Amino acid sequence: MRARSGRRSGDSGTREQILVAALHLFADRGYTSTTIRSIAEAAQVDPALVHHFFNNKEGVFRAAVESQLSVSAAFDEFDAPQPDGSARTAAWLARTYLNFWEHEETRYAMTAIYRAGLADSATSDLLRDRIETSIENWAGQMVFKDHPDASIVSALASSHLAGVAIVRYVLKVEPLASMDFEDIIRWVTPTLNLRLASLDLPDAPSEDQD
């Protein structure tokens, strides 16, 4: 399909349309194989318009990470529950985070962000900064927010959820890829609960101890 030249008449959502097209390409092809021209063709606009809004490909990717189409950005908008224990918090985290991967629009966004961030050094710093920011936000909302190790526990919990998402939705490893969503939640929640409950664990014995 030939790209249309210039801004579409009366189309106030051109920038968002370019961003959505770019996210799909980043998710399907990866960062390296996606070009400004291919983004413009997918969005049916002139490549100059992509440059106008985002300057370059890294600018498109940065806008994707920071936009509300990003799972990590959208997740930050949620207020954590006031839990009566780590099990309830674990269930809320698992369901809220993985629900975004279940829906096509946000699944493409997160797949694009993770594939690009993990595979290309030009975008890995941006992904790492975004994850670290999310970890700090989550730690500040959880019931253990005043604990000195809150950020460590949040990082471990985030790593567990991200690993499950990559294996299930990006790599599509069986049997996780074809499992029912509610089954995934039932399997993920107990392990996530252990991460959150680790604040109450005693110190690990040293090698000098019997």
N, C-alpha and C positions, 0 to 999 in steps of 0.2 A: 504494500500500500504506500502510495507517495505521500510524503509529508506535506501538509498545507503550509503556505507561507504566511508569516506574520501572525499577529494576534487575532483570534476569532472575534467577530463582531458580537458585542453583547455578552461575551463569555467572561464573567468575573472570576470563575474558578480555574482559569488556565494554569496558574501556578500549582494548585493542588492536583490538577490533572497530570501535569508533568511529574509531580512527586509520586503519585500513585503508579504511573507507568514505570518510573525509575525503580521503585521498590520491587515491582514484579520482576524486572530484569535482573536486579541485584540478587533476588532470591533464586531465580531460575538459572542464571549464567554465572553468578559471582561478580565480584567487583572488577577484576582485571578484564574480563571479557565484555563488560558493559561499556559502551562508548556514548559520548554526547549525541552522536548521530542516531544510534539505535534508540536512545531515550526519546529523541525528537520524533522518530518514525513511529514509535509505539504510542506517543501522545498526540500524533498527527499535528505537529507544529513545526515551524522552521527551527533548525538548530540554534540560530541566533537568539531565539526567544529563551531557550534553555540557558544560554550564556547570560542573557539579560537578568534572569531571575536568580541564578545560582553561581555564576561566574565560571565554574568548571565542575568536573565530575566529583571531586572531593567536596565541593560546596553542596551538590545534590545529596551526597551521602550524609553530610553534617546536618542538613535540613531534615533528612529522614529521621536521624537519631533524636533530634530535638523537637520533632513535630508530635502532635497528639495521635498520629498514626502509629507511633512507636509504642510498643508494649511497655517498655520501661518508663516512658514518660507518662503514659496513661495510668500505670500502676501506682505511681507516686501520688495521684490525685485521690486515691482511696484512703479513707481513715480506717486504721486497724480497729478491730473490736476491742472492747474491754473484757478480756478473757478471764475465765475463772480457773485457768490452768493452761499449760503449754499445749495440751492435746487440742483444745479448741482453737488456739492460735495456729497450730500446725495445719488443721483442716481448712481454716480460712485462707492461709497462705497458699496451700496447694491448689485449692479450687479456684481462687482468684487469679493466680498466675497462669495455671494451665488452661483456664477457660479462654484466655486470650489466644492461645495457640489453636484452640478448637474453631475459632471463627476466621474465615478466609482472609478478610482485610488485615486484621492484626497479625495473623499467622505469616502472611507474606512480609509484613513489616519486620517482624522479629527474625524471620529466616534470613532476610536480606542483611540485617544488621549483624547477625552472628556470623553468617558465612563470610561477609566482607571483613569483619573485624578479626576473625580467626585466621584468614588466609592471606591478608595483605598488610604489610607493615605501615602503609600509608594511613590506614584506618584503625589499626589496633589500639593506638593511644586514645583515640576518641571513644572507642568501645569500652576500654578499661576505665576511663574517667567517668563514663556514664554509669557503669556498673558500681563503681566505688561511691558515686553520689547516691545511687539508689540504696546501697547497703547502709549508708549513714542515715538516710531518711527512714528506712525500715526500722533500724535500731532505735531511732528516736521515738517511734510510734509504739513499739512493743511494750509489754508489761515490764520487761527487764531493762527499760531504757536507762535507768540510773546505775545499772551494774557496770563495773569497769571493763568487763569483757563482752559487753553487748555487741560491739562491732565485729568481734571475732565470731560470735555465735551467728550473727546475721550473715556474715560472709560464708560460713559453712552451710547454713540453710539455703542461701542463694545458690551456692555451688551445686548443691544436691538437686534443686529444682531445675537449674540450667542444664545439668547433665541429663536429667530425665527428658527434658524437652528436646535437646539435641538428638538423643538416641531415638526418640519416638517420632518427632516431626521432621527433622532435617535428614538424618541418616536412614530413618525408617527401618530400624532393626527389629526383627521379630523375636519374641512374640509381642513386644511392647507396641509396635506400630499398629497392630490390628486389634488390640485390646479395647474393650468398652471403656468409655471415659470414667464411669463410676468405678470400674474395677481398678483403673489406674489410681484414682484417688484413694481407694482403700489400701492399695499397696504402698503408696508413697507416704501417706500421712504418718504411720507409725515410725518410719525412719526419720522423717522430718521432726517428729515429736522428740526423738532422742537427741537431735541436734539442739533443739530449744531447751530441753531439760538438762543439758550438759552443764549449765550454770550451777546446778545443785550437786554435781558429782564431786567426790573427794579428789584430792590431788593424786595423780598417777604415781605408783611406787617407783622409786629410783632403782637403777640397776644394782645398787649396793644392798637393797633390801631383799630379804628372802621371799 
